[in-house]
């Protein structure tokens, strides 16, 4: 049984249609809890904190697609956070294709979105602010004085209050950092904002600095009573200091692009904190990071919990398994979802070509890819009539699943290839939001971009460590699994372009690709792929697509907002 936060669906936290929604509303039904009822017990506090976490992996009050979705008026299955981030971070890049045109997906695929023609862009914005609102609600109520006044001080000690508050502040900082990445300068709300206020819009630099300041505060680097637990000391799925180090490293790696400030040395500093702590070592087998028992994986710094029985969602890793396979594929290998695959995501040709062609083919006698060199090359190529091209014979967009290869690193089975304990209706794979493999590549990139405190030899060692794990050579060798060819690269091969390609191989589908391409200046122009600008081989688009628009509905609701250029 997984050890994780219980995702209690508290009816007091109703769906929001904008970032200024009031959480203190009437209950949705007779079973819902409000106000002091929720905070009358220590479990109630944990339930609200769990909802803060759960808002980034679950979709509503009932589980699955059972109704009472968190976002008013949104399609519940489409509007879960990590599924939305797939649309915004993967679909519009050189990684994946979905031919669907519903909810603005075709506009995302073709990079032709506007402020009003892609619901998934709006829902992502709203879900991030919904998470912020939940965190603000928790922070209003989780204070030492309020806990003591409710007679809960013996269960919720000052130390626990401090840690829980720090976790909520981390989640809020994560949301602001992501808003900074996707939308630039955004409105500011916190626990002191009234539901009737029209929030002022921050600049992109102010948004960045807000998240940065919060993270440093809860790390104890500035004066604060709210401090995260030390790396590796908190209960599974609770964030700790390593998660804050990771988020700062990611922000600092991108700060030159986002706000025009070089923070590469800071990026390297926080990467080294994670690596040197030894609390989250690389998993011994890359493939085990994406399985139903990945709660046992040493590498995952911050997981979003999914469980087929108790934390169900069609928009979390359930999407990452089912959308990437079709029913027929279950006869070739154990998908963990039986014949329930939806069959609507395929790899773009550019992702396939990022790997050595000899590793791409699926061997029906080797469904785990044990005999491949690079074990990350996980594709389905064996379906009758399947081809790499993501078009029909006339070069047109098609929904035919065999036009394009399936991508199969997500499997709802255990590392022993056993069924997930909770069955195949919903996924039990935890989503690895932050993991150490990304840290190694961030550190190497920061060094190549000029970070002090690191050498090219060190950067090379980080990249080669990732490659040795992928090829399962050296200390990663495993009985019954082929040791790949020598995967180490030389110093002359270590370039920024190589790191970008290695990030694609290592992190495909892990909601980082658009951010990476923007940072490398290869998102809008000079680097084309299937269906970019609605052309099969792709063409350049205008640079204003490096940022998403503030959703049209939010512009209507708040007259203080200024739209991003180009929209």
Secondary structure as GFF3:
##gff-version 3
##sequence-region A 1 567
A	DSSP	alpha_helix	35	38	.	.	.	ID=ss1
A	DSSP	alpha_helix	42	54	.	.	.	ID=ss2
A	DSSP	alpha_helix	81	86	.	.	.	ID=ss3
A	DSSP	pi_helix	87	91	.	.	.	ID=ss4
A	DSSP	beta_strand	96	97	.	.	.	ID=ss5
A	DSSP	three_ten_helix	102	104	.	.	.	ID=ss6
A	DSSP	alpha_helix	105	110	.	.	.	ID=ss7
A	DSSP	alpha_helix	119	141	.	.	.	ID=ss8
A	DSSP	alpha_helix	144	149	.	.	.	ID=ss9
A	DSSP	alpha_helix	158	183	.	.	.	ID=ss10
A	DSSP	alpha_helix	204	218	.	.	.	ID=ss11
A	DSSP	alpha_helix	241	259	.	.	.	ID=ss12
A	DSSP	alpha_helix	264	277	.	.	.	ID=ss13
A	DSSP	three_ten_helix	286	290	.	.	.	ID=ss14
A	DSSP	three_ten_helix	294	296	.	.	.	ID=ss15
A	DSSP	beta_strand	300	304	.	.	.	ID=ss16
A	DSSP	alpha_helix	317	322	.	.	.	ID=ss17
A	DSSP	three_ten_helix	327	331	.	.	.	ID=ss18
A	DSSP	beta_strand	346	347	.	.	.	ID=ss19
A	DSSP	alpha_helix	349	352	.	.	.	ID=ss20
A	DSSP	alpha_helix	357	360	.	.	.	ID=ss21
A	DSSP	beta_strand	379	380	.	.	.	ID=ss22
A	DSSP	beta_strand	406	407	.	.	.	ID=ss23
A	DSSP	beta_strand	431	435	.	.	.	ID=ss24
A	DSSP	alpha_helix	436	448	.	.	.	ID=ss25
A	DSSP	alpha_helix	456	471	.	.	.	ID=ss26
A	DSSP	three_ten_helix	474	476	.	.	.	ID=ss27
A	DSSP	three_ten_helix	491	493	.	.	.	ID=ss28
A	DSSP	alpha_helix	496	507	.	.	.	ID=ss29
A	DSSP	alpha_helix	513	519	.	.	.	ID=ss30
A	DSSP	three_ten_helix	532	534	.	.	.	ID=ss31
A	DSSP	three_ten_helix	543	546	.	.	.	ID=ss32
A	DSSP	alpha_helix	552	557	.	.	.	ID=ss33
###
